[in-house]
Amino acid sequence: MHRSPRLRSALAGLAALLSASAALAQTPSPAPRPEVPADPAVTTATFGDWLLRCVRQPAPADEAAKKNDQDTPQTCEVVQTVKVQGQTQPIAQLAIGRLPGAKELIMTAVLPVNISLPGQVGIIVDPKAPAEGAIILEWKRCAGGSCFADTRPDAKSLKPLRAGEAGQIRFADAGGRIISVPVSWRGLDQALMALEKQS
């Protein structure tokens, strides 16, 4: 049977269209995108020289459908990072926080690995009166270029810090020299009050 060139062209176009439709029908649909929670995973707030940082813990997959974001536990801490002008890496970090479900606070100092062991870290409330109100932290471990010391301070030992202005982190380096790193207590009281509200 003789077909006109116009009819042949139309039939060829129809065949191409049907072929493309069949290919699209066989293409699997894209996987559903993971649901984005309504609340942020990390929140921060600044109080003077201290930062309140809260990290929401991800719920197990089987519980995620049952709970909303406000029900998932979060870990919060107040942190001060000490840097030397002109350097990007911090030389020290002091944090006070609480693990989910725990009642007592943990104070942690993060310092360089050039430390003297055995030894301790002293949190000096007032450099002008170093013997009064010092909090002692014990070295726990070194990892990733940093060493960690901590203690569990009570409200009484934290009270002078919350009312103070400037203090120090003191420790002995590997050569036995006493190193004093300045820290500020400005905003610590307000940061700890905000931390209590997150518990």
C-alpha positions in Angstrom: 0.0 0.0 0.0 1.4 3.4 -1.0 1.6 6.0 1.8 2.1 9.7 1.1 5.3 11.2 2.5 3.2 13.3 4.9 1.5 10.2 6.3 4.8 8.3 6.7 6.2 11.3 8.6 3.2 11.4 10.9 3.3 7.7 11.6 7.1 7.9 12.4 6.4 10.7 14.8 3.6 8.8 16.5 5.9 5.7 16.8 8.6 7.9 18.4 6.1 9.4 20.8 4.8 5.9 21.8 8.4 4.7 22.3 9.3 7.6 24.5 6.1 7.1 26.6 6.9 3.5 27.1 10.4 4.4 28.2 9.1 6.9 30.7 6.6 4.4 32.0 9.5 2.0 32.7 11.6 4.6 34.5 11.4 4.0 38.3 10.1 6.9 40.2 12.7 8.8 42.3 13.0 7.7 46.0 11.1 9.9 48.4 13.3 12.6 49.9 13.9 12.2 53.7 11.6 14.3 55.8 13.1 17.5 57.1 12.3 18.1 60.8 10.4 21.2 61.7 12.8 22.1 64.5 16.6 22.7 63.9 19.0 19.9 64.8 21.4 22.4 66.4 20.6 25.7 68.2 22.9 28.3 69.6 22.5 31.4 71.8 25.2 33.8 72.9 25.4 35.2 76.4 28.3 37.6 76.8 31.5 35.5 76.2 29.6 32.2 76.5 27.7 30.2 73.9 24.8 27.9 74.7 24.7 25.1 72.2 22.0 22.4 72.0 22.1 19.4 69.7 19.0 17.3 69.2 19.6 13.6 69.2 18.1 11.7 66.3 15.4 9.3 67.3 15.6 5.7 66.2 13.8 5.0 62.9 11.0 3.0 64.4 10.3 5.7 67.0 10.6 8.7 64.6 7.1 8.1 63.3 5.7 8.0 66.8 7.4 11.1 68.2 7.5 14.7 67.1 10.7 16.7 67.1 10.0 18.3 70.5 10.0 14.8 72.1 13.5 13.8 71.0 16.2 14.3 73.6 18.9 17.0 73.2 22.3 17.6 74.7 23.1 21.1 75.8 26.2 22.8 77.0 27.6 26.3 77.6 31.0 26.8 75.9 33.8 29.3 75.8 36.5 28.9 73.1 39.8 30.7 73.6 41.8 31.7 70.5 45.1 33.6 70.1 44.8 36.6 67.8 45.8 35.7 64.3 45.3 32.0 64.7 42.3 30.0 63.5 42.7 27.0 65.9 41.6 27.5 69.5 44.2 27.0 72.2 41.6 26.0 74.8 37.9 25.3 75.3 35.9 25.2 78.5 32.4 23.7 78.6 29.7 23.0 81.2 26.9 20.7 80.2 24.6 17.9 81.1 24.0 14.6 79.3 20.4 13.7 78.4 18.6 12.4 81.5 21.4 13.3 83.9 21.0 15.7 86.7 24.6 16.6 87.5 26.7 19.0 85.4 30.0 18.1 83.8 32.8 20.7 83.4 35.3 19.8 80.6 38.5 21.5 79.6 39.9 20.8 76.1 43.6 21.7 75.8 46.6 20.9 73.5 48.4 17.5 73.8 51.6 19.2 75.1 50.7 18.5 78.7 52.5 17.0 81.7 51.1 13.6 83.0 50.1 12.8 85.6 48.7 16.2 86.4 45.6 18.3 86.8 43.8 21.3 85.3 42.9 24.2 87.6 40.0 26.5 86.8 41.0 29.7 88.6 38.1 31.9 89.6 40.2 35.0 90.2 43.9 35.2 89.1 44.5 37.8 91.9 43.5 35.2 94.5 44.3 31.8 92.8 44.1 29.8 96.0 40.5 30.8 96.6 37.7 29.0 94.8 39.8 26.9 92.3 38.0 24.0 90.6 40.3 21.0 89.9 39.8 18.9 86.8 41.4 15.5 86.2 42.9 14.4 82.9 40.8 11.8 81.2 42.1 11.1 77.7 43.9 12.5 74.7 42.6 12.1 71.2 42.6 14.0 67.9 45.3 16.5 68.9 43.5 17.5 72.1 43.5 16.4 75.8 40.4 16.3 77.9 40.0 16.9 81.6 36.7 17.0 83.5 35.0 17.1 86.9 31.4 17.3 88.1 31.0 20.7 89.8 28.2 21.5 92.3 26.3 24.7 92.6 28.5 25.9 95.4 31.7 25.6 93.4 30.1 27.3 90.3 28.8 30.3 92.3 32.1 32.3 92.4 32.5 31.8 88.6 28.9 33.0 87.9 29.6 36.2 89.9 33.2 36.6 88.6 34.6 38.6 85.8 37.9 37.0 84.6 39.7 33.8 85.4 42.2 31.3 84.1 42.8 27.7 83.0 46.1 26.5 84.5 48.0 23.4 83.7 51.6 22.1 83.3 53.0 21.6 79.9 55.2 18.6 78.9 58.2 20.6 80.1 56.7 21.2 83.6 56.0 24.9 82.9 52.7 26.3 84.3 50.6 27.6 81.5 47.8 30.1 82.3 45.0 30.6 79.6 42.7 33.5 80.3 38.9 32.9 80.4 36.0 35.3 80.9 33.1 34.7 83.3 31.0 37.4 81.6 27.7 35.9 80.6 28.2 32.6 82.4 25.5 33.1 84.9 22.9 33.9 82.2 24.1 31.0 80.0 23.8 28.5 82.9 20.3 29.8 83.7 19.3 29.2 80.0 20.9 25.8 80.2 18.7 24.9 83.2 15.6 25.8 81.1 16.7 23.3 78.4 16.9 20.4 80.9 
